[in-house]
Amino acid sequence: RASGRLQPHFFCIPVFNTEDDRRALLNAATTGDPSFWLGSDSAPYCRSEKETASVGPGCFNAFASVEFYATAFEEADGLDNLEAFTSLNGARFHGLEPNEELQTIRRETFIFLILFHMAMMS
């Protein structure tokens, strides 16, 4: 939100009403509880669809979603639970075998604003 108004490009569900709401969701995700897992809804809307009176929820974040989750988990001191949240908990819940492929995350500079601007121009 900006000045009490909804910014349509960053509108997703759930909308946090308070900082306590945000912290509660972050805590649920990062503490290792197997009841919580990643569910991605990266919504690559065109500007004409996001800048309307009836906007759909969702933020285009597919280009860096794992990086965003890793940052949030690290800041919440829950990085050890990232793999379960992103790869294991959902598969277990649905009775599926986890993916055998591994993904390595390494810290490096990421230029988000340029990529975000490019995504918004389409």
N, C-alpha and C positions, 0 to 999 in steps of 0.2 A: 504494500500500500504506500502511496505517496500522498501526504497531506490528507489522510482519511479517505482517499479515493483509490479505487482499484486500478492497478496498472495491468492492462489485459495481457501483455506479453509475459508477465510473471504470475498469472492467475492459475493456480492449481488447487486441487482438493486433497486433503482438507485445508481449509483456510484457518490459520491460527488466530484465535481471538485474543490470546494473551501470550506473554513470554512463557508462562507456566505450561500452557498447552504445547508450545514448541519443545520445551525441555522434556516434557512427559513423553512425547513421541520419539524424540532422540534417545531418551533413556531406554524406552522399550526396544528400539532397534539395535542399540549398541551393547546391551548387557548380556547377550548370548541366549536369550529366551527363544527356544525353538518354535514358539508360536508366531514369530515374526520373521518375514523374509522379504526380499526385494520383489517388488512388482513395478515394472516400468511402464509408463504411459507417456512416452516422448511424443509430443504432438507438434508436428511441423506444419502449423497453419500458415497460410499466406497472410500477409499484413491485412489484406482486405477482409479476411475472415476473422482476424483478431481484433481489429479496430472497428467494431460494430456495437450496436446497443445490446445484442444478444450474443455474447462471446462464449465459446466453449472452453472448459478448463483444460489445462495442460501446457507444459513448457517444453519447447524443443531443447532437449539436453542429451540426445543420443551420442553426440560427438564427444562428450566428456562425463557421462553419468558415473562410470566407475571411479573416475578421479574425484568427482564431487562426493560420492559415498566415502571414499578413502579419507578425504579431508575431514568430513564430519565425524567419522569413527575415530580418527586420530585425535581430533580436538576434544572428543568425549572420553578419551582414554580407553577406547574399545576396539582398537585396531586388531587385537587377537580374535575378535568375533566377526570380522568382516567376511571371511570366507564362508562361515556358516550362514550368515545373513544373505549373501549374494548367490551362493551356490548349493548349499546343502539342505537348509531347513525346508524350503519349498518342495524340493524333490522328495524328501522324506515324507512330508505331509501328503503328497499325491501318490506315494508308493512307487516312485521312480528311482532308478539308479542315478547317482550324481554323474555329471559330465566328467569324463576322464582327462580332458585337456586342462592344462594349467595356464594361468595368466600371471605374469610377473608385473608388479607395479613398482615403479621406481620414481623417486622424487626428481623432478626437473622443472624448469621454468615453462609455464604454459601461458600463451597469449590469448586469453579468453575474449577480450573485447573485439579483436579483429574477427575472430570466428563468429561471434555473436552478431556483429554487424553484417557479415556476409550472409548469415542465415536469414536475417531479417529483410534483406534486400530482395530475396526471391519471392 
